[in-house]
Amino acid sequence: MPTRTSPVITPAPRERGVSIKGRLRDELLNETLFTSLAQARVALGCWRADYNDARPHSRLGWKTPSEFALTCHPRRDLALRYAEGSAPAPVATTARPDKSNSRGELRSG
């Protein structure tokens, strides 16, 4: 007799674990009474630096987000190949003010 298997149901992102918003709320916002906007900005900057530069994350192979970002940035690697810009070659030639290109210009009328 064949066995019945239930479909695999993946949890929604908010159910997989605590999100960065949840951590921010639990660790900083719920515990701090800010007396000014400047104090809130300083506290948030300190929390963000700690979260990104000091704490290893299990989902990133126990690396900090800053360490992980250095290993996984394909656009940066592509841009470094082309010192003049991120594209390998220009799509169109640069227009020169002293020369008219009548074939490529749009005409009104």
N, C-alpha and C positions, 0 to 999 in steps of 0.2 A: 504494500500500500504506500503510495507516495506521501511524503511529508509536506505539510504546508509551511511555507515560510512567510513571515510577515514582511512587508516592504520596509526598506531602510528609510527612516525618517531622520534627516539631518536637522539639528537644532538651528534656530535662527541665530544670527550673529550675537544678539543681545543675550541669548541663552547659553552660548558656548563658554563664557567666562565673563569676568568683569572687564568692561571696556575702559579705555582711557578716561572717558567722561565720568564713569562710575568711580574710578580711582580718584580722580580730581575732586569729585564731590565728597567722597568719603574721607579722604586724607587731608583736604585743605578747606573746601568751602563749608562743610558742615561743622568744622571745628574752630573756625576763625571768625571773629567779629571784626570786620574791617571798619576802621574809623575814617578812612579817606581813600580816594581812588589811587593816589600814589602808593599807599600801603598795600593795596590789593595788587597793583602792578608789580611791586617788588616781590611780594610773597609768591605770586604766580610765576615770575621769572625764576625764582629760586627752586620752586617745585618742578618746573619744566626742566631746568638744568639737571636736577637730581634724577628725574625720570628718564631723561635721554642720555645722560653721560655717566651716571653712577650705578644705576640698577640694571643687572642682567635680566633678560626676559627669556622664559622657557621656550616660547614660540620662535625665538630668533637664535636658537642653539646656545642659550645662555650667554649671549653677547648683549652689550648695551645697544640701543638703537643707533647711536653714533658709530659704533664699531661695525655693526651690520650694514649701515649705509655705505661705508667705505668699500665693502666687498660686493655690493649689488647695486650698480648704477650704470646701466648700459648706455643711457643717453650721454652721460659724462664721458664715458670711454669713446663713444662715437665722435663727440665734439672735439676731443683731444687729438683725434687723427687729422683734423683739418684746422690748421692754425688760423686760417683766414676767416673761418666761420664754421657753422655746423653742416652746411651742404657741401657735397663733394665738388660740385661745379655750378656756376651760375645758370639759372634757367633762361635768362634773356641777357642780351648785351646791354651795357649801360648807355643811356642816351647821352649824346654829346650836343651841347648847345650850338656849336659852330657848324654842325653837319645835319642836314635834313635827310630823313629816311622816308621818302614818300610812299614806298611800298608798304611799310608797316604802320603808317599813321592812319588814324580814323578820319574820315571826312564827314563834315556835317552837311545837311541839306537834304 
